[in-house]
Amino acid sequence: MSELRLISDQVARLLPLVSEDTFVAALVTVLREWVPIDEVSMIVYPRSGRPFIRHREHPIEEAGLETFLTGPFLLDP
């Protein structure tokens, strides 16, 4: 199967899931087909309000990411 065909099939599988709770897991599965991934965290930056963690594959008890979202994200270009 050509790479273009494979990408097209993957996008076709993802599109119906965009508004579903299963979208992030499906996206991670697709990305893993292309590159090795150790850990996945997804941060949402809404138009207004503070960013929040949308998905964290391996939640750990480290407060680093949560601390980042309390304010230091403002300094991140």
C-alpha angles and dihedrals in degrees: 000000000000120000091242091054091047093050091047091052092048093050090047089055092048101046098071089051098054094106095035129096089239094061098093093050090048091049091051090050091053093047090050089057088063107033138015111260125191101183137001129212124167120198120193117211105198121201089251130021132029124313118257138197108261097178136006117180098197108024108202129187092246112117095209099108094039090050090050090055094053092072118307089090085077089069094048111101 
